[in-house]
């Protein structure tokens, strides 16, 4: 049986420093963040997360990525 190890990651709002999204991925979390940003820029996704990231990008900002629970304090 081939089991992929998944990681929990958090996207934090750089303005408020609050958690805005919690996700799970079998990818490297940085790669997953890149896809979130790509989806927001391209209009590929209309979901809450993409809309929030689009607003950040308009302000010249990006979400802060943190792996859970290792880096989140």
C-alpha positions as CSV (number, residue, x, y, z in Angstrom):
1,X,0.0,0.0,0.0
2,X,1.4,3.4,-1.0
3,X,0.4,6.0,1.6
4,X,1.2,9.7,1.1
5,X,2.0,11.7,4.1
6,X,0.0,14.9,4.4
7,X,0.7,18.1,6.2
8,X,-1.5,20.6,7.8
9,X,-0.7,24.2,6.9
10,X,-2.1,27.6,7.9
11,X,-2.4,30.8,5.8
12,X,-2.2,33.9,8.0
13,X,-3.4,37.4,7.1
14,X,-0.3,39.6,7.0
15,X,-2.4,42.6,8.0
16,X,-4.2,41.3,11.0
17,X,-1.9,38.3,11.8
18,X,-5.0,36.1,12.1
19,X,-5.5,32.6,10.7
20,X,-7.6,32.9,7.6
21,X,-7.3,29.4,6.2
22,X,-6.3,25.9,7.4
23,X,-5.5,23.3,4.7
24,X,-4.1,19.8,4.3
25,X,-1.8,18.8,1.5
26,X,0.4,15.9,0.3
27,X,2.5,18.5,-1.6
28,X,5.2,20.7,-0.2
29,X,3.2,23.5,1.6
30,X,5.1,26.2,-0.3
31,X,4.0,24.6,-3.6
32,X,0.4,24.5,-2.3
33,X,0.6,28.2,-1.5
34,X,1.8,29.0,-5.0
35,X,-1.2,27.2,-6.4
36,X,-3.5,29.2,-4.1
37,X,-1.9,32.4,-5.4
38,X,-2.1,31.1,-9.0
39,X,-5.8,30.3,-8.6
40,X,-6.4,33.8,-7.2
41,X,-4.5,35.6,-9.9
42,X,-6.0,33.6,-12.8
43,X,-9.6,33.9,-11.6
44,X,-9.6,30.1,-11.7
45,X,-11.3,30.0,-8.3
46,X,-14.1,32.1,-6.9
47,X,-13.9,30.7,-3.4
48,X,-13.4,32.6,-0.2
49,X,-9.7,31.9,0.0
50,X,-9.0,33.0,-3.6
51,X,-11.1,36.2,-3.1
52,X,-9.1,37.0,0.1
53,X,-5.8,36.3,-1.6
54,X,-6.8,38.5,-4.6
55,X,-7.4,41.4,-2.1
56,X,-4.0,40.9,-0.6
57,X,-2.3,40.8,-4.0
58,X,-4.0,44.1,-4.9
59,X,-2.3,45.6,-1.8
60,X,1.0,44.1,-2.8
61,X,0.8,41.5,0.0
62,X,0.7,37.7,0.2
63,X,-0.5,35.3,2.9
64,X,2.0,34.1,5.5
65,X,2.4,30.3,5.3
66,X,2.9,28.3,8.5
67,X,3.1,24.5,9.0
68,X,0.9,23.3,11.8
69,X,1.7,22.7,14.6
70,X,5.5,23.1,14.2
71,X,5.8,26.7,13.2
72,X,2.5,28.2,14.5
73,X,3.0,29.9,17.9
